[in-house]
Amino acid sequence: MNGALPLVKAAIRMRQCAVSAYGDISTASRPEVDLLCHCARTQGGKQHAKQIKSLAKKDIEWSYVLRMALAHRVMPLVYRTLSFTCPDAVPKTILEQFRTHFYANAGRNLFLTKELIKLLHLLESHEVPAIAYKGPTFAVSIYGNLALRQFGDLDILVQERDYDRARHLLTSQGFRLTIEHEWESELIDESGTVAVDLHKRITTREFSCPLSFKYLSRRLQPTRLAGTVVPGLCPEDTLLMLSIQLTKDRHPQLAKICDVAEFLRVHGRLNWVKALKQAKILGGERIVLFGLCLTSNLLGVALPPEVARELRFHSSIHDLVNHASQQVFYPSDEAPPGQLTAQQFHWLLRERLRDKLYPHYLRYVHGVIVPCELDRRLLSLPRELSFLYYFIRPVRLIGKHGLLQIRRAIRRPRSHDL
């Protein structure tokens, strides 16, 4: 492990360099952006290589290309393409920086992969079923090479009932909790080099297609990772997961679009009718179609006939794709003039009324009705009587907030005392 630490530190510096990459983006029509999109693929024909060589001959700001490649986490793909296609067109200093970042990333990825296997063995030894997704498992199963993908943390999904126990196991190994969300905990080890996102769900409750452990575990497929077989998502669930990840952010990251493109390359013969039908059952058909259409729009990837046919019945998705395409390289957190807000975008993207309403209205109702950990701490009940928590919760809330209002009324000075 000591031998890996210099590479890990170099990779951390690489990530820090990417933070300021958006400082001078003015438009998505720059030749540098076109070059990035053309280089961010693992395969392409002679015509594709010809286009890259043509773009590289233009007045390219190469330092900008490097910063953007790091910021969008496509540095390994861009370096691989440039070094094979037109290395002489890239300034030697820039190509050397690309090479340094590439090997630092490769070393860190290998280091994190070994750490992931250790954590999976730890959970397995304590009878905690776990699914590793994204990160190393995705790099191997889709890209076929750990070095071709940038990832900064390890994502592990466990059952809700095992969530607290799994977190305790990680903290017993020196990990400390940094951020706690409703659906996941972010932890980091003592050295600060291994970050883990421990999930009880892949997304928040308010997001369509929460993809629970129970649902995903029914169709797991083995993935060989550094000589060890680990459970991985099946192609249909991987597609839905990638599509969800792509629509979570206000500004879609180019790396996530590349993930969909590589998925299409590897699983081109997928039963697309079945995949779209399954996504529709979960309320995610429009999300999947959006992700596929955006990938085709930005990277020029051909869509399967079944997907192209289905898109004819969802013409509004093309408008959302045009909107998102402008957002990818837009520097500000504010929407460009005349563009959709994040709230409007997600409203139009979701297909079921309950998914449209939940983020803005139903989650508040859910927060009032559904019991939480505080209710369970108030009174410990056996599983067969757990339904009583639905009666305990309103009593506890009334007691808590009712007493608070009474105390405020008592403390508030009356008019005749003034």
Phi, psi and omega in degrees: 000325181300323180294337182275341186298319177301322178292322179296315180296322178296321179292325178295319177297325178298318180293323180294325178296331184284341187299322184266013187293334185276003189299330187234027178283125179246332182202153179274002183263006179296148177298332178299322179292318176300318179296317177303312183295325179286328183274344186275047177218151182275336183222151177190156182274190181297322180294322179296316178296323179296319179295321180296316179297322179294317179294321183294339180279347181286177180282081186268134171272094190293328177296327177294318179300316180297313180298318181291323177297321178290316182297322181268006175058037176241016182307314181299320181292317181294316180297315181300315181293313181296319183291332179271327189267310185211060182299329182289341181278345182263132176306141186301321181296320179292316180297324178292321177295318176303314183298317180299313179296321182299311183286330174295317178295318180298317179295318179294320180299318178295318178299313180294326178297316178297321179293321178298315180298320177300315182293321178295321176294321178299312180296319181296320180296338178254018175058044175247101179298140183215150177238123174267125179226168188059202174044227185300317183297321179288321180300320181284315186287330183254310181278338181073010184202121180301330187282349187267007180225142174263129171214144186253346181215177181246126180257123180231129180252131177232169177291151181301323182291338180260000189299309181295322180293319179297319179295321178296321179297319179293317179294330177292341178264012177100000177282147176235146180285129178253315179221138178240123176250174181292333184246353182201163173237136176258124182233157179220147183280176186298326182280346181078015183254343182240113178253135181235131170258106180268118186252143163255345169214156181286328180225176175293163179297331185283351181268142177301150174058068182297340177052075181284165178299318182301318180290313185291326185291347180289337189228035181292150176233140182291141176232130179273120185233110179050045178083000181242136178271123179236152179288136179229167181288149174286163184304317182298318180287327176298317179299316180293319178299315179298320181294320178296314179300324182291329184264357182289324187269151178293318178249103182303135180276137183301325180300322181290328175290321177297325177301317179293321179298318179291326175298317178298322180294316184282321186247040180300332181264019177301149174287090188290328177298315179294317182297316180291325178295317178296319178297323180294321178301324181273001181080024184237018182297314181294326178296316179294313180298321178298312181299318180292318181291320178297319179297316178296321183292318185273323186251359177069026180279134178287135180270147175301147181305322181296323179289315179300322180294318181292328180295338178296335180268001180227060185299331182293340180297326180298324177294320178294323179294317177299320177297311183293326180299325178285335182282334187304315184249018178275127191284331189271155173285347178276151178289140175302155181306131178080002182266166180290148170281167179299321181295315179295319181299311182290330176297315181288331183284326182283145187256336181260142183299321182295327178287329176290321185278328190303312184300334188252335185229305189294335181293332177289321175295318178300318181295332180278321188274313189284129180299151179236185183297326179298323178294322180288329177289329180297321181209121180275120181240148174294159186303321183292345178250013184297339179298339180292341178298334179291340175267328181290322185301308180298326178295316180296318181293319178296318179297317182293304186281331177293315178296324179298316179294322179296316179298320178296320180295323180292320183284336184290126180294134178280158188298324185280353176273348183278000000 
